[in-house]
Amino acid sequence: MGERVHPSDGDNGRGGGRSQPRARILPARSLEGHLPANDNPVPPGRRLKRLAWMIVTTLGVVLGIAATVVSLLH
């Protein structure tokens, strides 16, 4: 009897204990942590880097086209 009780309790306790908190924690994190995750840690840096690279590439393209036009005219 003791051998049957321990494995069943261990399996149910482990499986239920692991699955239920994960199911509860993930939605809580996704709902509560979703907005701050987008607002605070990553996007400002990514947005600044993207804007910087977009400006640099745009200036490079414009200057390249201008140089090509000037060289063709002269």
PQR file with spaces between the fields and no chain letter, atoms N, CA, C, O and H, PARSE charges and radii, in Angstrom:
ATOM       1  N    MET     1       0.835   -1.203    0.000 -0.4000 1.5000
ATOM       2  CA   MET     1       0.000    0.000    0.000 -0.0000 2.0000
ATOM       3  C    MET     1       0.860    1.239    0.000  0.5500 1.7000
ATOM       4  O    MET     1       0.553    2.215   -0.685 -0.5500 1.4000
ATOM       5  N    GLY     2       1.950    1.207    0.775 -0.4000 1.5000
ATOM       6  CA   GLY     2       2.805    2.377    0.858 -0.0000 2.0000
ATOM       7  C    GLY     2       3.494    2.667   -0.470  0.5500 1.7000
ATOM       8  O    GLY     2       3.700    3.827   -0.828 -0.5500 1.4000
ATOM       9  H    GLY     2       2.199    0.414    1.332  0.4000 1.0000
ATOM      10  N    GLU     3       3.850    1.607   -1.203 -0.4000 1.5000
ATOM      11  CA   GLU     3       4.515    1.811   -2.479 -0.0000 2.0000
ATOM      12  C    GLU     3       3.583    2.452   -3.504  0.5500 1.7000
ATOM      13  O    GLU     3       4.022    3.250   -4.332 -0.5500 1.4000
ATOM      14  H    GLU     3       3.682    0.665   -0.913  0.4000 1.0000
ATOM      15  N    ARG     4       2.310    2.106   -3.450 -0.4000 1.5000
ATOM      16  CA   ARG     4       1.355    2.678   -4.394 -0.0000 2.0000
ATOM      17  C    ARG     4       1.078    4.151   -4.085  0.5500 1.7000
ATOM      18  O    ARG     4       0.898    4.955   -4.999 -0.5500 1.4000
ATOM      19  H    ARG     4       1.954    1.458   -2.777  0.4000 1.0000
ATOM      20  N    VAL     5       1.044    4.499   -2.816 -0.4000 1.5000
ATOM      21  CA   VAL     5       0.684    5.863   -2.423 -0.0000 2.0000
ATOM      22  C    VAL     5       1.785    6.840   -2.818  0.5500 1.7000
ATOM      23  O    VAL     5       1.502    7.921   -3.334 -0.5500 1.4000
ATOM      24  H    VAL     5       1.189    3.846   -2.073  0.4000 1.0000
ATOM      25  N    HIS     6       3.035    6.465   -2.578 -0.4000 1.5000
ATOM      26  CA   HIS     6       4.118    7.422   -2.808 -0.0000 2.0000
ATOM      27  C    HIS     6       4.306    7.779   -4.278  0.5500 1.7000
ATOM      28  O    HIS     6       4.408    8.965   -4.592 -0.5500 1.4000
ATOM      29  H    HIS     6       3.265    5.587   -2.159  0.4000 1.0000
ATOM      30  N    PRO     7       4.357    6.797   -5.208 -0.5600 1.5000
ATOM      31  CA   PRO     7       4.519    7.198   -6.611  0.2800 2.0000
ATOM      32  C    PRO     7       3.334    7.999   -7.137  0.5500 1.7000
ATOM      33  O    PRO     7       3.518    8.950   -7.897 -0.5500 1.4000
ATOM      34  N    SER     8       2.116    7.620   -6.738 -0.4000 1.5000
ATOM      35  CA   SER     8       0.962    8.351   -7.257 -0.0000 2.0000
ATOM      36  C    SER     8       0.946    9.772   -6.704  0.5500 1.7000
ATOM      37  O    SER     8       0.660   10.723   -7.431 -0.5500 1.4000
ATOM      38  H    SER     8       1.967    6.847   -6.121  0.4000 1.0000
ATOM      39  N    ASP     9       1.253    9.914   -5.416 -0.4000 1.5000
ATOM      40  CA   ASP     9       1.283   11.257   -4.840 -0.0000 2.0000
ATOM      41  C    ASP     9       2.420   12.076   -5.460  0.5500 1.7000
ATOM      42  O    ASP     9       2.263   13.263   -5.745 -0.5500 1.4000
ATOM      43  H    ASP     9       1.485    9.142   -4.825  0.4000 1.0000
ATOM      44  N    GLY    10       3.565   11.419   -5.664 -0.4000 1.5000
ATOM      45  CA   GLY    10       4.693   12.142   -6.240 -0.0000 2.0000
ATOM      46  C    GLY    10       4.399   12.588   -7.660  0.5500 1.7000
ATOM      47  O    GLY    10       4.724   13.715   -8.034 -0.5500 1.4000
ATOM      48  H    GLY    10       3.693   10.455   -5.433  0.4000 1.0000
ATOM      49  N    ASP    11       3.788   11.718   -8.461 -0.4000 1.5000
ATOM      50  CA   ASP    11       3.470   12.080   -9.842 -0.0000 2.0000
ATOM      51  C    ASP    11       2.425   13.175   -9.895  0.5500 1.7000
ATOM      52  O    ASP    11       2.564   14.155  -10.627 -0.5500 1.4000
ATOM      53  H    ASP    11       3.524   10.802   -8.157  0.4000 1.0000
ATOM      54  N    ASN    12       1.373   12.994   -9.107 -0.4000 1.5000
ATOM      55  CA   ASN    12       0.313   14.004   -9.113 -0.0000 2.0000
ATOM      56  C    ASN    12       0.817   15.322   -8.549  0.5500 1.7000
ATOM      57  O    ASN    12       0.506   16.390   -9.076 -0.5500 1.4000
ATOM      58  H    ASN    12       1.260   12.197   -8.512  0.4000 1.0000
ATOM      59  N    GLY    13       1.588   15.245   -7.485 -0.4000 1.5000
ATOM      60  CA   GLY    13       2.095   16.467   -6.871 -0.0000 2.0000
ATOM      61  C    GLY    13       3.059   17.185   -7.793  0.5500 1.7000
ATOM      62  O    GLY    13       3.006   18.406   -7.937 -0.5500 1.4000
ATOM      63  H    GLY    13       1.840   14.377   -7.057  0.4000 1.0000
ATOM      64  N    ARG    14       3.929   16.428   -8.409 -0.4000 1.5000
ATOM      65  CA   ARG    14       4.905   17.062   -9.299 -0.0000 2.0000
ATOM      66  C    ARG    14       4.242   17.593  -10.569  0.5500 1.7000
ATOM      67  O    ARG    14       4.430   18.747  -10.951 -0.5500 1.4000
ATOM      68  H    ARG    14       3.972   15.435   -8.292  0.4000 1.0000
ATOM      69  N    GLY    15       3.465   16.729  -11.209 -0.4000 1.5000
ATOM      70  CA   GLY    15       2.833   17.138  -12.459 -0.0000 2.0000
ATOM      71  C    GLY    15       1.854   18.266  -12.242  0.5500 1.7000
ATOM      72  O    GLY    15       1.878   19.261  -12.967 -0.5500 1.4000
ATOM      73  H    GLY    15       3.311   15.791  -10.898  0.4000 1.0000
ATOM      74  N    GLY    16       0.978   18.120  -11.235 -0.4000 1.5000
ATOM      75  CA   GLY    16       0.006   19.164  -10.965 -0.0000 2.0000
ATOM      76  C    GLY    16       0.679   20.423  -10.458  0.5500 1.7000
ATOM      77  O    GLY    16       0.291   21.533  -10.822 -0.5500 1.4000
ATOM      78  H    GLY    16       0.959   17.312  -10.647  0.4000 1.0000
ATOM      79  N    GLY    17       1.688   20.253   -9.619 -0.4000 1.5000
ATOM      80  CA   GLY    17       2.381   21.414   -9.069 -0.0000 2.0000
ATOM      81  C    GLY    17       3.133   22.182  -10.140  0.5500 1.7000
ATOM      82  O    GLY    17       3.213   23.409  -10.090 -0.5500 1.4000
ATOM      83  H    GLY    17       2.003   19.351   -9.324  0.4000 1.0000
ATOM      84  N    ARG    18       3.676   21.473  -11.094 -0.4000 1.5000
ATOM      85  CA   ARG    18       4.427   22.152  -12.143 -0.0000 2.0000
ATOM      86  C    ARG    18       3.512   22.788  -13.181  0.5500 1.7000
ATOM      87  O    ARG    18       3.740   23.920  -13.608 -0.5500 1.4000
ATOM      88  H    ARG    18       3.610   20.476  -11.134  0.4000 1.0000
ATOM      89  N    SER    19       2.482   22.061  -13.582 -0.4000 1.5000
ATOM      90  CA   SER    19       1.643   22.563  -14.669 -0.0000 2.0000
ATOM      91  C    SER    19       0.759   23.717  -14.201  0.5500 1.7000
ATOM      92  O    SER    19       0.604   24.699  -14.927 -0.5500 1.4000
ATOM      93  H    SER    19       2.296   21.142  -13.236  0.4000 1.0000
ATOM      94  N    GLN    20       0.185   23.622  -13.021 -0.4000 1.5000
ATOM      95  CA   GLN    20      -0.725   24.671  -12.577 -0.0000 2.0000
ATOM      96  C    GLN    20      -0.024   26.005  -12.352  0.5500 1.7000
ATOM      97  O    GLN    20      -0.517   27.024  -12.834 -0.5500 1.4000
ATOM      98  H    GLN    20       0.312   22.825  -12.431  0.4000 1.0000
ATOM      99  N    PRO    21       1.112   26.048  -11.637 -0.5600 1.5000
ATOM     100  CA   PRO    21       1.758   27.363  -11.472  0.2800 2.0000
ATOM     101  C    PRO    21       2.218   27.949  -12.803  0.5500 1.7000
ATOM     102  O    PRO    21       2.130   29.159  -13.012 -0.5500 1.4000
ATOM     103  N    ARG    22       2.709   27.097  -13.705 -0.4000 1.5000
ATOM     104  CA   ARG    22       3.130   27.619  -15.005 -0.0000 2.0000
ATOM     105  C    ARG    22       1.954   28.219  -15.741  0.5500 1.7000
ATOM     106  O    ARG    22       2.065   29.293  -16.332 -0.5500 1.4000
ATOM     107  H    ARG    22       2.780   26.114  -13.536  0.4000 1.0000
ATOM     108  N    ALA    23       0.828   27.530  -15.707 -0.4000 1.5000
ATOM     109  CA   ALA    23      -0.364   28.032  -16.387 -0.0000 2.0000
ATOM     110  C    ALA    23      -0.824   29.340  -15.751  0.5500 1.7000
ATOM     111  O    ALA    23      -1.320   30.226  -16.446 -0.5500 1.4000
ATOM     112  H    ALA    23       0.738   26.658  -15.227  0.4000 1.0000
ATOM     113  N    ARG    24      -0.665   29.462  -14.459 -0.4000 1.5000
ATOM     114  CA   ARG    24      -1.096   30.679  -13.783 -0.0000 2.0000
ATOM     115  C    ARG    24      -0.069   31.794  -13.944  0.5500 1.7000
ATOM     116  O    ARG    24      -0.443   32.958  -14.088 -0.5500 1.4000
ATOM     117  H    ARG    24      -0.262   28.741  -13.895  0.4000 1.0000
ATOM     118  N    ILE    25       1.225   31.455  -13.920 -0.4000 1.5000
ATOM     119  CA   ILE    25       2.263   32.485  -13.952 -0.0000 2.0000
ATOM     120  C    ILE    25       2.393   33.078  -15.353  0.5500 1.7000
ATOM     121  O    ILE    25       2.546   34.291  -15.497 -0.5500 1.4000
ATOM     122  H    ILE    25       1.528   30.509  -13.802  0.4000 1.0000
ATOM     123  N    LEU    26       2.333   32.241  -16.385 -0.4000 1.5000
ATOM     124  CA   LEU    26       2.540   32.748  -17.735 -0.0000 2.0000
ATOM     125  C    LEU    26       1.507   33.794  -18.152  0.5500 1.7000
ATOM     126  O    LEU    26       1.892   34.835  -18.685 -0.5500 1.4000
ATOM     127  H    LEU    26       2.209   31.256  -16.269  0.4000 1.0000
ATOM     128  N    PRO    27       0.215   33.561  -17.933 -0.5600 1.5000
ATOM     129  CA   PRO    27      -0.732   34.613  -18.289  0.2800 2.0000
ATOM     130  C    PRO    27      -0.532   35.865  -17.462  0.5500 1.7000
ATOM     131  O    PRO    27      -0.674   36.975  -17.975 -0.5500 1.4000
ATOM     132  N    ALA    28      -0.201   35.705  -16.178 -0.4000 1.5000
ATOM     133  CA   ALA    28       0.017   36.871  -15.334 -0.0000 2.0000
ATOM     134  C    ALA    28       1.210   37.666  -15.858  0.5500 1.7000
ATOM     135  O    ALA    28       1.158   38.895  -15.920 -0.5500 1.4000
ATOM     136  H    ALA    28      -0.085   34.803  -15.760  0.4000 1.0000
ATOM     137  N    ARG    29       2.267   36.984  -16.228 -0.4000 1.5000
ATOM     138  CA   ARG    29       3.438   37.687  -16.754 -0.0000 2.0000
ATOM     139  C    ARG    29       3.137   38.321  -18.109  0.5500 1.7000
ATOM     140  O    ARG    29       3.568   39.438  -18.399 -0.5500 1.4000
ATOM     141  H    ARG    29       2.310   35.986  -16.177  0.4000 1.0000
ATOM     142  N    SER    30       2.392   37.591  -18.929 -0.4000 1.5000
ATOM     143  CA   SER    30       2.111   38.121  -20.260 -0.0000 2.0000
ATOM     144  C    SER    30       1.212   39.344  -20.170  0.5500 1.7000
ATOM     145  O    SER    30       1.387   40.293  -20.934 -0.5500 1.4000
ATOM     146  H    SER    30       2.042   36.684  -18.694  0.4000 1.0000
ATOM     147  N    LEU    31       0.259   39.338  -19.255 -0.4000 1.5000
ATOM     148  CA   LEU    31      -0.652   40.477  -19.143 -0.0000 2.0000
ATOM     149  C    LEU    31       0.021   41.633  -18.412  0.5500 1.7000
ATOM     150  O    LEU    31      -0.012   42.771  -18.881 -0.5500 1.4000
ATOM     151  H    LEU    31       0.117   38.567  -18.634  0.4000 1.0000
ATOM     152  N    GLU    32       0.636   41.341  -17.258 -0.4000 1.5000
ATOM     153  CA   GLU    32       1.225   42.415  -16.463 -0.0000 2.0000
ATOM     154  C    GLU    32       2.583   42.846  -17.024  0.5500 1.7000
ATOM     155  O    GLU    32       2.883   44.039  -17.078 -0.5500 1.4000
ATOM     156  H    GLU    32       0.663   40.417  -16.878  0.4000 1.0000
ATOM     157  N    GLY    33       3.394   41.884  -17.438 -0.4000 1.5000
ATOM     158  CA   GLY    33       4.741   42.208  -17.874 -0.0000 2.0000
ATOM     159  C    GLY    33       4.826   42.584  -19.340  0.5500 1.7000
ATOM     160  O    GLY    33       5.885   43.008  -19.802 -0.5500 1.4000
ATOM     161  H    GLY    33       3.150   40.915  -17.394  0.4000 1.0000
ATOM     162  N    HIS    34       3.731   42.439  -20.087 -0.4000 1.5000
ATOM     163  CA   HIS    34       3.777   42.702  -21.527 -0.0000 2.0000
ATOM     164  C    HIS    34       4.010   44.187  -21.792  0.5500 1.7000
ATOM     165  O    HIS    34       4.897   44.542  -22.567 -0.5500 1.4000
ATOM     166  H    HIS    34       2.871   42.095  -19.711  0.4000 1.0000
ATOM     167  N    LEU    35       3.229   45.052  -21.162 -0.4000 1.5000
ATOM     168  CA   LEU    35       3.361   46.482  -21.412 -0.0000 2.0000
ATOM     169  C    LEU    35       4.694   47.033  -20.912  0.5500 1.7000
ATOM     170  O    LEU    35       5.374   47.739  -21.657 -0.5500 1.4000
ATOM     171  H    LEU    35       2.508   44.764  -20.532  0.4000 1.0000
ATOM     172  N    PRO    36       5.091   46.730  -19.662 -0.5600 1.5000
ATOM     173  CA   PRO    36       6.392   47.240  -19.235  0.2800 2.0000
ATOM     174  C    PRO    36       7.537   46.661  -20.048  0.5500 1.7000
ATOM     175  O    PRO    36       8.541   47.337  -20.269 -0.5500 1.4000
ATOM     176  N    ALA    37       7.398   45.403  -20.502 -0.4000 1.5000
ATOM     177  CA   ALA    37       8.467   44.811  -21.298 -0.0000 2.0000
ATOM     178  C    ALA    37       8.630   45.586  -22.601  0.5500 1.7000
ATOM     179  O    ALA    37       9.753   45.783  -23.066 -0.5500 1.4000
ATOM     180  H    ALA    37       6.582   44.854  -20.322  0.4000 1.0000
ATOM     181  N    ASN    38       7.522   46.028  -23.196 -0.4000 1.5000
ATOM     182  CA   ASN    38       7.609   46.790  -24.432 -0.0000 2.0000
ATOM     183  C    ASN    38       8.025   48.231  -24.170  0.5500 1.7000
ATOM     184  O    ASN    38       8.713   48.838  -24.991 -0.5500 1.4000
ATOM     185  H    ASN    38       6.610   45.868  -22.819  0.4000 1.0000
ATOM     186  N    ASP    39       7.610   48.784  -23.027 -0.4000 1.5000
ATOM     187  CA   ASP    39       7.901   50.184  -22.755 -0.0000 2.0000
ATOM     188  C    ASP    39       9.318   50.379  -22.222  0.5500 1.7000
ATOM     189  O    ASP    39      10.031   51.270  -22.681 -0.5500 1.4000
ATOM     190  H    ASP    39       7.051   48.291  -22.361  0.4000 1.0000
ATOM     191  N    ASN    40       9.731   49.560  -21.262 -0.4000 1.5000
ATOM     192  CA   ASN    40      10.960   49.877  -20.548 -0.0000 2.0000
ATOM     193  C    ASN    40      12.241   49.274  -21.116  0.5500 1.7000
ATOM     194  O    ASN    40      13.093   50.033  -21.577 -0.5500 1.4000
ATOM     195  H    ASN    40       9.151   48.836  -20.889  0.4000 1.0000
ATOM     196  N    PRO    41      12.430   47.934  -21.109 -0.5600 1.5000
ATOM     197  CA   PRO    41      13.798   47.455  -21.271  0.2800 2.0000
ATOM     198  C    PRO    41      14.345   47.530  -22.688  0.5500 1.7000
ATOM     199  O    PRO    41      15.412   48.110  -22.889 -0.5500 1.4000
ATOM     200  N    VAL    42      13.665   46.971  -23.671 -0.4000 1.5000
ATOM     201  CA   VAL    42      14.304   46.792  -24.970 -0.0000 2.0000
ATOM     202  C    VAL    42      13.936   47.858  -25.991  0.5500 1.7000
ATOM     203  O    VAL    42      14.841   48.452  -26.578 -0.5500 1.4000
ATOM     204  H    VAL    42      12.798   46.500  -23.508  0.4000 1.0000
ATOM     205  N    PRO    43      12.670   48.132  -26.233 -0.5600 1.5000
ATOM     206  CA   PRO    43      12.305   48.955  -27.382  0.2800 2.0000
ATOM     207  C    PRO    43      12.943   50.332  -27.445  0.5500 1.7000
ATOM     208  O    PRO    43      13.277   50.774  -28.544 -0.5500 1.4000
ATOM     209  N    PRO    44      13.137   51.048  -26.322 -0.5600 1.5000
ATOM     210  CA   PRO    44      13.786   52.359  -26.488  0.2800 2.0000
ATOM     211  C    PRO    44      15.146   52.238  -27.156  0.5500 1.7000
ATOM     212  O    PRO    44      15.456   52.997  -28.075 -0.5500 1.4000
ATOM     213  N    GLY    45      15.955   51.299  -26.705 -0.4000 1.5000
ATOM     214  CA   GLY    45      17.262   51.100  -27.315 -0.0000 2.0000
ATOM     215  C    GLY    45      17.145   50.646  -28.752  0.5500 1.7000
ATOM     216  O    GLY    45      17.870   51.125  -29.624 -0.5500 1.4000
ATOM     217  H    GLY    45      15.703   50.683  -25.959  0.4000 1.0000
ATOM     218  N    ARG    46      16.240   49.729  -28.998 -0.4000 1.5000
ATOM     219  CA   ARG    46      16.059   49.241  -30.370 -0.0000 2.0000
ATOM     220  C    ARG    46      15.528   50.342  -31.260  0.5500 1.7000
ATOM     221  O    ARG    46      15.961   50.493  -32.402 -0.5500 1.4000
ATOM     222  H    ARG    46      15.651   49.339  -28.290  0.4000 1.0000
ATOM     223  N    ARG    47      14.579   51.119  -30.731 -0.4000 1.5000
ATOM     224  CA   ARG    47      14.026   52.207  -31.536 -0.0000 2.0000
ATOM     225  C    ARG    47      15.092   53.236  -31.852  0.5500 1.7000
ATOM     226  O    ARG    47      15.183   53.711  -32.984 -0.5500 1.4000
ATOM     227  H    ARG    47      14.228   50.996  -29.803  0.4000 1.0000
ATOM     228  N    LEU    48      15.900   53.585  -30.863 -0.4000 1.5000
ATOM     229  CA   LEU    48      16.968   54.551  -31.112 -0.0000 2.0000
ATOM     230  C    LEU    48      17.972   54.006  -32.114  0.5500 1.7000
ATOM     231  O    LEU    48      18.407   54.718  -33.019 -0.5500 1.4000
ATOM     232  H    LEU    48      15.826   53.199  -29.943  0.4000 1.0000
ATOM     233  N    LYS    49      18.334   52.748  -31.949 -0.4000 1.5000
ATOM     234  CA   LYS    49      19.284   52.150  -32.892 -0.0000 2.0000
ATOM     235  C    LYS    49      18.689   52.080  -34.287  0.5500 1.7000
ATOM     236  O    LYS    49      19.371   52.368  -35.270 -0.5500 1.4000
ATOM     237  H    LYS    49      17.981   52.170  -31.213  0.4000 1.0000
ATOM     238  N    ARG    50      17.421   51.697  -34.380 -0.4000 1.5000
ATOM     239  CA   ARG    50      16.785   51.636  -35.695 -0.0000 2.0000
ATOM     240  C    ARG    50      16.702   53.007  -36.325  0.5500 1.7000
ATOM     241  O    ARG    50      16.969   53.164  -37.517 -0.5500 1.4000
ATOM     242  H    ARG    50      16.867   51.463  -33.581  0.4000 1.0000
ATOM     243  N    LEU    51      16.329   54.011  -35.528 -0.4000 1.5000
ATOM     244  CA   LEU    51      16.264   55.369  -36.072 -0.0000 2.0000
ATOM     245  C    LEU    51      17.643   55.837  -36.520  0.5500 1.7000
ATOM     246  O    LEU    51      17.788   56.440  -37.583 -0.5500 1.4000
ATOM     247  H    LEU    51      16.112   53.883  -34.560  0.4000 1.0000
ATOM     248  N    ALA    52      18.645   55.558  -35.711 -0.4000 1.5000
ATOM     249  CA   ALA    52      20.003   55.977  -36.075 -0.0000 2.0000
ATOM     250  C    ALA    52      20.437   55.312  -37.375  0.5500 1.7000
ATOM     251  O    ALA    52      20.969   55.973  -38.267 -0.5500 1.4000
ATOM     252  H    ALA    52      18.527   55.068  -34.847  0.4000 1.0000
ATOM     253  N    TRP    53      20.212   54.004  -37.484 -0.4000 1.5000
ATOM     254  CA   TRP    53      20.614   53.299  -38.699 -0.0000 2.0000
ATOM     255  C    TRP    53      19.810   53.754  -39.903  0.5500 1.7000
ATOM     256  O    TRP    53      20.346   53.859  -41.005 -0.5500 1.4000
ATOM     257  H    TRP    53      19.780   53.466  -36.759  0.4000 1.0000
ATOM     258  N    MET    54      18.528   54.023  -39.702 -0.4000 1.5000
ATOM     259  CA   MET    54      17.703   54.509  -40.810 -0.0000 2.0000
ATOM     260  C    MET    54      18.194   55.872  -41.282  0.5500 1.7000
ATOM     261  O    MET    54      18.259   56.132  -42.484 -0.5500 1.4000
ATOM     262  H    MET    54      18.092   53.937  -38.806  0.4000 1.0000
ATOM     263  N    ILE    55      18.541   56.746  -40.329 -0.4000 1.5000
ATOM     264  CA   ILE    55      19.043   58.070  -40.712 -0.0000 2.0000
ATOM     265  C    ILE    55      20.367   57.943  -41.450  0.5500 1.7000
ATOM     266  O    ILE    55      20.575   58.582  -42.482 -0.5500 1.4000
ATOM     267  H    ILE    55      18.488   56.535  -39.353  0.4000 1.0000
ATOM     268  N    VAL    56      21.258   57.116  -40.920 -0.4000 1.5000
ATOM     269  CA   VAL    56      22.578   56.952  -41.544 -0.0000 2.0000
ATOM     270  C    VAL    56      22.435   56.373  -42.947  0.5500 1.7000
ATOM     271  O    VAL    56      23.066   56.861  -43.884 -0.5500 1.4000
ATOM     272  H    VAL    56      21.089   56.597  -40.082  0.4000 1.0000
ATOM     273  N    THR    57      21.618   55.345  -43.098 -0.4000 1.5000
ATOM     274  CA   THR    57      21.459   54.737  -44.416 -0.0000 2.0000
ATOM     275  C    THR    57      20.757   55.690  -45.381  0.5500 1.7000
ATOM     276  O    THR    57      21.095   55.738  -46.563 -0.5500 1.4000
ATOM     277  H    THR    57      21.105   54.949  -42.336  0.4000 1.0000
ATOM     278  N    THR    58      19.785   56.446  -44.880 -0.4000 1.5000
ATOM     279  CA   THR    58      19.107   57.411  -45.749 -0.0000 2.0000
ATOM     280  C    THR    58      20.079   58.480  -46.220  0.5500 1.7000
ATOM     281  O    THR    58      20.113   58.827  -47.400 -0.5500 1.4000
ATOM     282  H    THR    58      19.511   56.408  -43.920  0.4000 1.0000
ATOM     283  N    LEU    59      20.867   58.999  -45.287 -0.4000 1.5000
ATOM     284  CA   LEU    59      21.870   60.007  -45.678 -0.0000 2.0000
ATOM     285  C    LEU    59      22.871   59.410  -46.662  0.5500 1.7000
ATOM     286  O    LEU    59      23.265   60.071  -47.623 -0.5500 1.4000
ATOM     287  H    LEU    59      20.839   58.718  -44.328  0.4000 1.0000
ATOM     288  N    GLY    60      23.279   58.180  -46.434 -0.4000 1.5000
ATOM     289  CA   GLY    60      24.223   57.546  -47.340 -0.0000 2.0000
ATOM     290  C    GLY    60      23.646   57.382  -48.738  0.5500 1.7000
ATOM     291  O    GLY    60      24.332   57.627  -49.730 -0.5500 1.4000
ATOM     292  H    GLY    60      22.958   57.643  -45.654  0.4000 1.0000
ATOM     293  N    VAL    61      22.393   56.971  -48.818 -0.4000 1.5000
ATOM     294  CA   VAL    61      21.758   56.807  -50.123 -0.0000 2.0000
ATOM     295  C    VAL    61      21.612   58.150  -50.812  0.5500 1.7000
ATOM     296  O    VAL    61      21.913   58.280  -51.999 -0.5500 1.4000
ATOM     297  H    VAL    61      21.835   56.772  -48.012  0.4000 1.0000
ATOM     298  N    VAL    62      21.148   59.159  -50.067 -0.4000 1.5000
ATOM     299  CA   VAL    62      20.958   60.492  -50.660 -0.0000 2.0000
ATOM     300  C    VAL    62      22.289   61.059  -51.138  0.5500 1.7000
ATOM     301  O    VAL    62      22.378   61.589  -52.246 -0.5500 1.4000
ATOM     302  H    VAL    62      20.904   59.054  -49.103  0.4000 1.0000
ATOM     303  N    LEU    63      23.323   60.949  -50.309 -0.4000 1.5000
ATOM     304  CA   LEU    63      24.634   61.460  -50.711 -0.0000 2.0000
ATOM     305  C    LEU    63      25.185   60.668  -51.900  0.5500 1.7000
ATOM     306  O    LEU    63      25.826   61.239  -52.783 -0.5500 1.4000
ATOM     307  H    LEU    63      23.251   60.518  -49.409  0.4000 1.0000
ATOM     308  N    GLY    64      24.940   59.370  -51.922 -0.4000 1.5000
ATOM     309  CA   GLY    64      25.404   58.563  -53.048 -0.0000 2.0000
ATOM     310  C    GLY    64      24.709   58.952  -54.339  0.5500 1.7000
ATOM     311  O    GLY    64      25.353   59.044  -55.384 -0.5500 1.4000
ATOM     312  H    GLY    64      24.420   58.906  -51.205  0.4000 1.0000
ATOM     313  N    ILE    65      23.416   59.180  -54.282 -0.4000 1.5000
ATOM     314  CA   ILE    65      22.681   59.597  -55.478 -0.0000 2.0000
ATOM     315  C    ILE    65      23.133   60.989  -55.920  0.5500 1.7000
ATOM     316  O    ILE    65      23.317   61.248  -57.109 -0.5500 1.4000
ATOM     317  H    ILE    65      22.893   59.106  -53.433  0.4000 1.0000
ATOM     318  N    ALA    66      23.308   61.882  -54.938 -0.4000 1.5000
ATOM     319  CA   ALA    66      23.751   63.243  -55.269 -0.0000 2.0000
ATOM     320  C    ALA    66      25.138   63.212  -55.913  0.5500 1.7000
ATOM     321  O    ALA    66      25.387   63.910  -56.897 -0.5500 1.4000
ATOM     322  H    ALA    66      23.158   61.671  -53.972  0.4000 1.0000
ATOM     323  N    ALA    67      26.026   62.410  -55.361 -0.4000 1.5000
ATOM     324  CA   ALA    67      27.375   62.316  -55.932 -0.0000 2.0000
ATOM     325  C    ALA    67      27.316   61.736  -57.341  0.5500 1.7000
ATOM     326  O    ALA    67      28.058   62.170  -58.221 -0.5500 1.4000
ATOM     327  H    ALA    67      25.824   61.843  -54.563  0.4000 1.0000
ATOM     328  N    THR    68      26.459   60.781  -57.555 -0.4000 1.5000
ATOM     329  CA   THR    68      26.329   60.198  -58.895 -0.0000 2.0000
ATOM     330  C    THR    68      25.790   61.226  -59.887  0.5500 1.7000
ATOM     331  O    THR    68      26.290   61.333  -61.007 -0.5500 1.4000
ATOM     332  H    THR    68      25.856   60.428  -56.840  0.4000 1.0000
ATOM     333  N    VAL    69      24.783   61.974  -59.480 -0.4000 1.5000
ATOM     334  CA   VAL    69      24.209   62.987  -60.363 -0.0000 2.0000
ATOM     335  C    VAL    69      25.237   64.062  -60.674  0.5500 1.7000
ATOM     336  O    VAL    69      25.376   64.477  -61.824 -0.5500 1.4000
ATOM     337  H    VAL    69      24.377   61.887  -58.570  0.4000 1.0000
ATOM     338  N    VAL    70      25.956   64.513  -59.660 -0.4000 1.5000
ATOM     339  CA   VAL    70      26.967   65.559  -59.877 -0.0000 2.0000
ATOM     340  C    VAL    70      28.070   65.050  -60.793  0.5500 1.7000
ATOM     341  O    VAL    70      28.531   65.769  -61.679 -0.5500 1.4000
ATOM     342  H    VAL    70      25.843   64.176  -58.725  0.4000 1.0000
ATOM     343  N    SER    71      28.495   63.799  -60.575 -0.4000 1.5000
ATOM     344  CA   SER    71      29.566   63.270  -61.417 -0.0000 2.0000
ATOM     345  C    SER    71      29.091   63.090  -62.862  0.5500 1.7000
ATOM     346  O    SER    71      29.884   63.263  -63.788 -0.5500 1.4000
ATOM     347  H    SER    71      28.121   63.214  -59.855  0.4000 1.0000
ATOM     348  N    LEU    72      27.839   62.754  -63.072 -0.4000 1.5000
ATOM     349  CA   LEU    72      27.316   62.603  -64.424 -0.0000 2.0000
ATOM     350  C    LEU    72      27.161   63.964  -65.108  0.5500 1.7000
ATOM     351  O    LEU    72      27.392   64.077  -66.312 -0.5500 1.4000
ATOM     352  H    LEU    72      27.195   62.614  -62.320  0.4000 1.0000
ATOM     353  N    LEU    73      26.777   64.984  -64.365 -0.4000 1.5000
ATOM     354  CA   LEU    73      26.599   66.317  -64.953 -0.0000 2.0000
ATOM     355  C    LEU    73      27.939   66.949  -65.323  0.5500 1.7000
ATOM     356  O    LEU    73      28.057   67.648  -66.329 -0.5500 1.4000
ATOM     357  H    LEU    73      26.588   64.892  -63.387  0.4000 1.0000
ATOM     358  N    HIS    74      28.919   66.695  -64.511 -0.4000 1.5000
ATOM     359  CA   HIS    74      30.226   67.275  -64.836 -0.0000 2.0000
ATOM     360  C    HIS    74      30.955   66.311  -65.735  0.5500 1.7000
ATOM     361  O    HIS    74      32.084   66.582  -66.143 -0.5500 1.4000
ATOM     362  H    HIS    74      28.823   66.127  -63.694  0.4000 1.0000
